Amino acid sequence: MQPLIRASVLCLTAATLIGCGDGQNASRINAGYAEAEADFGYSEDIAAAPQALRKVAAPGEPNSGADPAGVYLAYRYGYGLVMPSASVKSTSDKHMQICRDAGLSKCQITGSSTNNYSADDIRANLSLRAEPEWLKTFVRDMKQDVAEIDGEIESATTNVEDVTRALLDTDARLKAQTTLRGRLEKLLETRDAKLPDLLALERELARVQAEIESATANLKALRARVSMSVVNISYTSERVAVSRSAVSPIGDAIRDFVGIVSDGLAGVIRFVAILLPWMIFVIFPGLFMLRWFWRRKRTAKSKKA
């Protein structure tokens, strides 16, 4: 059942709740129902639906042509950039600053990260929401930046989602619910209705208002998806045949040679320093006493013989 028909059924339900025993209210609701049908006739053909939003052309060379009339597309772009490791962070920071300088109406940063795995393996990511016309200039300048630092665009992807039906359905439902709210508010002003009927009408009015707020939020989100494209950029350091990190242990060992020798010599000095008191006060006196007893015993044996 289409949104307008569902709204009309609700309108008739409200009329039934209020119009039991009140022919004047019932006729008023029926007239409102007929007027709503005339104002917002729903058609299965999307092309015949009212065009409430402006169309946005797709940025970038692959989609430079105009979109078909009445079609609303949400674009998502992805770029993979490869460059010298020393330029990864500076290039990412430059593009973020360009987005900030453009202002929120042209560009919005939705995410960024930088990972330093090693001196030769640095990676960064940048996520943006950009206005299509501004994005054309940004992509052109981005290609120039990559060329200046001897990098390259390794990959470029474009994903398109048709949100025409969702957008037009939401817009039609919002208009129908707004019209229904106006009819219910007029009925709520009726003075001769009974209290239970008025309470039922207020509950119905609150439900319609909640649907209007939900539809408004959905429509705003869909418009944002059409008016601003999503851009994901990855920055990766270029691969080298033999990286500095592969031979760095040898260089580290050479640089640490003097330190290692110094640590070993220091260990010997500490050992001698610890052993010296034992040799002076324990080992040497002990050996002297053993020699003295051995000579005394030997002298005693020779006298007996």
C-alpha positions in Angstrom: 0.0 0.0 0.0 1.5 3.3 -1.0 2.3 6.1 1.6 -0.6 8.3 0.5 -3.2 5.5 0.6 -2.0 4.5 4.0 -2.2 8.1 5.2 -5.7 8.3 3.7 -6.8 5.2 5.5 -5.5 6.7 8.8 -7.5 9.8 8.0 -10.7 7.7 7.5 -9.9 5.9 10.8 -9.7 9.1 12.7 -12.9 10.2 11.1 -14.6 7.1 12.3 -13.4 7.6 15.8 -14.7 11.1 15.9 -17.6 10.9 13.6 -19.6 8.2 15.4 -22.9 10.0 15.9 -21.6 13.2 14.3 -22.4 13.3 10.6 -21.0 16.8 10.2 -17.4 15.6 11.3 -17.7 12.5 9.1 -18.6 14.5 6.0 -15.7 16.9 6.8 -13.2 14.0 6.9 -14.5 12.5 3.6 -14.1 15.9 2.0 -10.5 16.1 3.3 -9.8 12.6 2.1 -11.0 13.5 -1.4 -8.9 16.7 -1.3 -5.8 14.9 -0.2 -6.2 12.4 -3.1 -6.5 15.3 -5.6 -3.4 17.1 -4.1 -1.1 14.2 -3.8 -2.0 11.5 -6.3 0.7 8.8 -6.2 2.0 7.2 -9.4 4.0 4.0 -9.8 6.1 5.8 -12.4 8.9 7.6 -10.7 9.5 9.9 -13.6 6.0 11.3 -13.0 6.6 12.2 -9.3 7.3 15.8 -8.3 10.9 16.9 -8.7 11.5 18.5 -5.3 15.3 18.3 -5.2 18.0 19.6 -7.6 20.1 17.1 -9.5 23.8 17.0 -9.0 26.2 16.0 -11.7 28.9 13.4 -10.9 32.4 14.8 -10.4 35.5 13.3 -12.1 36.3 12.4 -15.7 34.4 9.1 -15.9 31.1 10.8 -15.1 31.4 14.2 -16.6 28.2 13.9 -18.5 24.8 15.2 -17.3 22.6 12.8 -15.3 19.3 11.7 -16.9 16.4 13.9 -15.9 14.7 12.9 -12.6 17.6 10.6 -11.5 19.3 11.2 -8.2 22.7 9.5 -7.7 25.0 9.2 -4.7 28.6 8.8 -5.6 31.5 7.2 -3.7 35.1 7.6 -4.9 38.3 5.8 -3.9 41.9 6.7 -4.7 45.0 4.8 -3.9 48.2 6.9 -4.0 51.7 5.6 -3.9 54.6 7.9 -3.2 58.0 8.1 -1.4 57.7 7.3 2.3 59.0 10.8 3.3 56.0 12.4 1.4 53.2 10.3 2.8 52.3 12.3 5.9 53.0 15.7 4.4 50.8 15.0 1.4 48.0 13.7 3.6 48.2 16.8 5.9 48.2 19.1 2.9 45.0 17.6 1.5 43.4 17.8 5.0 44.3 21.5 5.2 42.9 22.1 1.7 39.6 20.6 2.9 39.5 22.7 6.1 40.2 25.9 4.1 37.4 25.1 1.7 34.8 25.2 4.5 32.1 22.8 5.6 29.8 23.7 2.8 32.4 22.4 0.3 34.3 19.7 2.2 34.0 17.8 5.4 36.6 15.6 7.0 35.0 12.4 8.3 38.1 10.4 9.2 41.9 10.4 9.0 44.8 8.1 10.2 48.6 7.7 9.9 50.5 4.5 10.6 54.3 4.4 10.8 55.2 0.7 10.6 58.9 1.5 9.7 61.0 4.1 8.1 60.0 2.7 4.7 56.5 1.6 5.4 54.2 4.6 6.2 50.5 4.6 5.4 47.8 7.2 5.8 44.0 7.3 5.1 41.7 10.3 4.6 37.9 10.2 4.3 36.0 13.2 3.0 32.5 14.4 2.0 32.9 16.9 -0.8 30.7 19.1 -3.0 30.9 17.7 -6.6 32.1 20.9 -8.3 34.7 21.5 -5.7 35.8 17.9 -5.8 36.7 18.2 -9.5 39.2 20.9 -8.7 40.5 18.9 -5.7 41.1 15.8 -7.7 42.9 17.7 -10.4 45.2 19.4 -7.8 45.7 16.0 -6.1 47.0 14.5 -9.3 49.4 17.4 -9.7 50.7 16.9 -6.1 51.3 13.2 -6.7 53.2 13.9 -9.9 55.4 16.6 -8.3 56.7 14.1 -5.7 57.3 11.3 -8.2 54.3 9.3 -7.0 51.4 7.7 -8.9 47.7 7.0 -8.6 47.7 3.2 -8.2 43.9 2.8 -8.2 40.8 4.9 -8.8 37.3 3.5 -8.2 33.8 5.0 -8.5 30.7 3.5 -7.0 27.2 4.9 -7.8 24.0 4.3 -5.9 20.6 5.3 -7.3 18.6 6.8 -4.5 15.8 8.2 -6.8 13.0 5.9 -5.6 13.9 6.2 -1.9 14.2 10.0 -2.2 10.9 10.5 -4.0 9.0 8.0 -1.9 10.2 9.8 1.3 9.3 13.2 -0.2 5.8 12.1 -1.2 5.2 10.4 2.2 6.3 13.6 4.0 3.9 15.7 2.0 1.0 13.3 2.6 1.7 13.2 6.3 1.9 17.0 6.5 -1.5 17.3 4.8 -3.0 14.7 7.1 -1.6 16.6 10.1 -3.4 19.7 8.9 -6.7 17.8 8.6 -6.3 16.3 12.1 -5.5 19.7 13.6 -8.7 21.2 12.2 -10.7 18.3 13.5 -9.1 18.8 17.0 -10.5 22.3 17.1 -14.0 20.8 17.0 -15.8 21.7 20.2 -18.7 19.3 20.1 -16.7 16.1 20.0 -16.7 13.7 23.0 -13.7 13.4 25.3 -12.7 9.8 24.2 -12.8 10.8 20.6 -10.6 13.9 21.2 -8.1 11.7 23.1 -8.0 9.2 20.2 -7.5 12.1 17.8 -4.6 13.5 19.8 -2.9 10.1 19.8 -3.3 9.9 16.1 -2.0 13.4 15.7 1.1 12.5 17.8 1.8 9.4 15.7 1.5 11.4 12.5 3.9 14.1 13.9 6.4 11.4 14.7 6.3 10.0 11.2 6.7 13.5 9.8 9.9 14.0 11.9 11.2 10.7 10.8 10.5 11.3 7.1 12.1 14.8 7.4 15.3 13.3 8.9 15.5 10.6 6.2 14.9 13.2 3.4 17.7 15.4 4.8 20.1 12.4 4.9 19.2 11.4 1.3 19.7 15.0 0.1 23.1 15.1 1.8 24.1 11.9 0.1 23.2 13.4 -3.3 24.6 16.8 -2.8 28.0 15.7 -1.3 30.1 12.8 -2.6 32.1 10.4 -0.4 35.8 10.3 -1.1 38.3 7.8 0.5 42.0 8.4 -0.2 44.8 6.0 0.9 48.4 7.1 0.9 51.1 4.3 0.8 54.9 4.5 0.6 56.4 3.0 -2.5 58.0 -0.4 -2.3 61.8 -0.7 -2.6 63.9 -3.7 -3.6 66.1 -3.6 -0.4 64.8 -1.3 2.2 66.9 0.4 4.8 65.2 -1.6 7.5 66.5 -4.9 6.0 70.2 -3.9 6.6 69.6 -1.7 9.6 70.7 -4.5 12.2 74.2 -4.5 10.7 74.5 -0.7 11.0 73.1 -0.8 14.5 75.6 -3.4 15.5 78.5 -1.3 14.1 77.3 1.8 15.8 76.9 -0.2 19.1 80.4 -1.8 18.9 82.1 0.7 21.2 79.2 0.5 23.6 79.3 -3.3 23.7 83.1 -3.3 24.3 82.6 -0.7 27.0 79.9 -2.8 28.7 82.1 -5.9 28.6 85.1 -4.1 30.1 82.9 -2.5 32.8 81.7 -6.0 33.7 85.3 -7.3 34.1 86.2 -4.3 36.3 83.1 -4.9 38.4 84.1 -8.6 38.8 87.6 -7.7 39.9 86.3 -5.1 42.3 84.0 -7.7 43.9 86.7 -10.5 44.0 89.6 -8.4 45.3 88.5 -8.0 48.9 87.8 -11.8 49.1 91.4 -12.5 47.8 93.0 -10.2 50.4 91.0 -11.1 53.4 89.8 -14.6 52.8 91.6 -16.5 50.0 95.2 -15.5 50.6 95.0 -15.9 54.4 93.3 -19.3 54.0 96.0 -20.6 51.6 98.7 -19.3 54.0 97.1 -21.2 57.0 96.7 -24.4 55.0 100.4 -24.3 54.0 101.4 -23.7 57.6 99.4 -26.7 58.9 100.7 -28.9 56.1 104.4 -28.0 56.9 103.8 -28.5 60.7 102.3 -31.9 60.1 105.1 -32.9 57.8 107.7 -31.9 60.4 106.0 -33.9 63.1 106.0 -37.1 61.0 109.8 -36.6 60.2 110.6 -36.4 64.0 108.7 -39.6 64.8 110.6 -41.4 62.1 
